[in-house]
Structure formats: C-alpha cells, structure tokens
C-alpha cells in the first residue's frame, strides 16, 4: 500500500480492500445534472438501469453517502425503473452537487 493510500484509508476516504471498494462504490449508473435544494431532489442522466429499492452511493468532491432509492420520477410521473439514456429525478437525503457520480451498489443488480 502506498503512503497516500494509507492516509486515505486512515481518514475514511478510501476503502480498505477491493471488496469494500466494490461494496461502497458499485457500478456507476449516472451523473447528477441538477440539484433542487428546496425539495432535496436530484436529476440524474443515466448510463445504466435503476429501480426503486436499489441501494445507491453518491460520490463527489464533497459528497459521499449511501441511500436506498425510495422515489423515481420522470416529468413528475412516478416510475418503478428507468434505463440508460433517461433523465430521472430521485429524492435524496442530503445535499448533492452537479457532476457528482451515482453508483448502484454491488449485489443490487
């Protein structure tokens, strides 16, 4: 392990091993294009599938948290799943920033 990796692990910024890294990041499924702070909703440009009930990880320069997808919408209509090339709205629990990456956690496919 390189010294910079040790510092990242020690301060909680990098998972300890590759299995933990996969569990933490999973597979990238999109990028945040908008954040509506007053209602805590993000718009994600999808590159893969997502469903209500999936566990996701949102990661950015100052963003890093996991949550379960409880609500998916397209044009204010509630949907159960969406695929690559679609833009969806997801209710989030914390502040997110444009450009943050959205990952579906491993084992949720």
Secondary structure, DSSP 8 states (H G I E B T S, - for coil): --HHHHHHHHTTSS-SSHHHHHHHH-EEEEEEEEEETTTTEEEEEESS-EETT-EEEEE-SS-EEEEE---EEETTEEESEE-TT-EEEEE-SS---TT-EEEE-TT--
